[in-house]
Every structure is written in C-alpha cells, then in structure tokens.
Amino acid sequence: MKRVLVVDDEESIRELYRADLADDGYEVGLAADGGQAIRLLETFRPDLVTLDIKLPDFDGIEVLRRIRERNSTIPVILVTAFGEFKQDFNTWASDAYIVKSHDTTELKEAVRKLLGDG
C-alpha cells in the first residue's frame, strides 16, 4: 500500500484528505506543521507528500527544500488557498500545484498520476 503524507495546519483539511485518500486505498499520515512533516519523512516514509504553503512554524517552501535535500525523488504536491504562489519560482520544485478546495477531485487525480496509479 502506497503512503501519502498530508501536511496542513487546518485539521479539517487534514481529515478530509485523509478520508478521501484512504478511500482510494492509500495509507495516510498527517502532519500539522513543517517540523512534524520532516520527522515523519524518516518514520512514516511516504511515497508522496501533499504540502500546504502556509504553516505555523516554517513555510511549505522551506519544507519542500528540506524534503528535496533528504529525498529528491519523492513527489510533492503543493496545496494552498492562495493561487498567487504559483508565480513564485520556488514552488516550481514541486511536482504539482493545487489550489485548496473541499472538492478533492483534482488532488486525488494528481496523487494517482504521480504515484502511477492512474
């Protein structure tokens, strides 16, 4: 079973993504901030990370940089409520960029595509 790490400071979003991705057959780990996400990279060992840009400790761009330092091949999907970050060249290191929504169709399609499941 492939593992997805969901990193978001909003509990409702974490739980929504967890439920929908679990329904699609993924094992889902949750992190509420960047520090927790970095720790879970070592213990949970995700196959893919969904990453919010706005986090309470350090931003998702910094988390993305740290993920790439540890494992440059793990797919990372940046998920944010703020579409303007797509213009920030630092986000280009991600594998996909999705504007946050309670409709998880686009997110689930990106996960399947990046993990080779669809």
C-alpha positions as CSV (number, residue, x, y, z in Angstrom):
1,M,0.0,0.0,0.0
2,K,1.4,3.4,-1.0
3,R,1.8,6.0,1.6
4,V,0.8,9.7,1.4
5,L,1.8,12.3,4.0
6,V,-0.7,15.2,4.3
7,V,0.9,18.3,5.7
8,D,-1.6,21.1,6.6
9,D,-2.2,23.3,9.7
10,E,-6.0,23.0,9.2
11,E,-7.3,19.9,10.9
12,S,-10.5,19.8,8.8
13,I,-8.4,19.7,5.6
14,R,-6.1,17.0,7.0
15,E,-9.0,14.9,7.9
16,L,-10.8,15.5,4.6
17,Y,-7.7,14.5,2.6
18,R,-7.0,11.5,5.0
19,A,-10.6,10.2,4.5
20,D,-10.6,10.6,0.7
21,L,-7.1,9.3,0.1
22,A,-7.7,6.3,2.4
23,D,-10.9,5.6,0.4
24,D,-8.7,5.4,-2.7
25,G,-6.5,2.8,-1.0
26,Y,-3.6,4.9,0.3
27,E,-2.2,4.7,3.8
28,V,-2.2,8.3,5.1
29,G,0.0,10.1,7.6
30,L,-0.8,13.5,9.0
31,A,1.4,16.5,10.0
32,A,0.2,19.8,11.3
33,D,3.4,21.7,10.7
34,G,6.7,21.6,8.9
35,G,8.7,20.1,11.8
36,Q,6.4,17.2,12.2
37,A,6.4,16.6,8.5
38,I,10.2,16.4,8.4
39,R,10.2,13.9,11.3
40,L,7.6,11.8,9.6
41,L,9.7,11.6,6.4
42,E,12.0,9.3,8.4
43,T,9.5,7.3,10.4
44,F,6.4,7.1,8.1
45,R,8.4,7.1,4.8
46,P,5.8,8.4,2.5
47,D,5.7,7.7,-1.3
48,L,4.2,11.2,-1.8
49,V,3.7,14.4,0.2
50,T,0.8,16.9,-0.1
51,L,2.1,20.1,1.4
52,D,0.4,23.4,2.4
53,I,2.5,26.5,1.9
54,K,1.2,28.4,4.9
55,L,2.3,26.5,8.0
56,P,2.8,27.8,11.6
57,D,6.5,27.0,12.1
58,F,8.1,27.5,8.7
59,D,6.5,27.8,5.3
60,G,5.9,25.0,2.9
61,I,8.6,26.2,0.5
62,E,11.2,25.6,3.3
63,V,9.7,22.2,4.0
64,L,9.8,21.4,0.3
65,R,13.5,22.4,0.2
66,R,14.2,20.1,3.2
67,I,12.3,17.2,1.6
68,R,14.3,17.6,-1.6
69,E,17.6,17.6,0.4
70,R,16.6,14.2,2.0
71,N,14.9,12.6,-0.9
72,S,14.9,14.3,-4.3
73,T,12.7,11.7,-5.9
74,I,9.6,11.8,-3.6
75,P,6.7,13.6,-5.4
76,V,5.4,16.7,-3.6
77,I,2.1,18.4,-4.3
78,L,1.9,21.9,-3.1
79,V,-1.7,22.7,-1.9
80,T,-2.6,26.2,-0.9
81,A,-5.6,28.5,-0.6
82,F,-3.5,31.3,-2.3
83,G,-3.2,30.9,-6.1
84,E,-0.6,33.7,-6.3
85,F,2.1,31.4,-5.0
86,K,2.1,29.6,-8.4
87,Q,4.1,32.6,-9.7
88,D,6.8,32.1,-7.1
89,F,9.6,30.2,-8.8
90,N,10.4,28.4,-5.5
91,T,7.1,26.4,-6.0
92,W,8.4,25.1,-9.3
93,A,10.4,22.5,-7.4
94,S,7.1,20.7,-6.6
95,D,5.6,18.1,-8.9
96,A,2.1,19.6,-8.8
97,Y,0.4,22.8,-7.5
98,I,-3.2,22.7,-6.5
99,V,-5.4,25.5,-5.1
100,K,-7.0,24.1,-1.9
101,S,-10.6,23.1,-2.1
102,H,-13.1,20.8,-0.3
103,D,-13.6,19.1,-3.7
104,T,-10.6,16.7,-3.7
105,T,-11.1,15.5,-7.3
106,E,-8.0,17.4,-8.6
107,L,-5.9,16.4,-5.6
108,K,-6.8,12.7,-6.0
109,E,-6.1,12.8,-9.7
110,A,-2.7,14.3,-9.1
111,V,-1.8,11.7,-6.4
112,R,-2.8,8.9,-8.7
113,K,-0.9,10.3,-11.6
114,L,2.3,11.0,-9.6
115,L,2.2,7.5,-8.0
116,G,1.5,5.8,-11.3
117,D,-1.9,4.6,-10.2
118,G,-4.0,6.2,-12.9
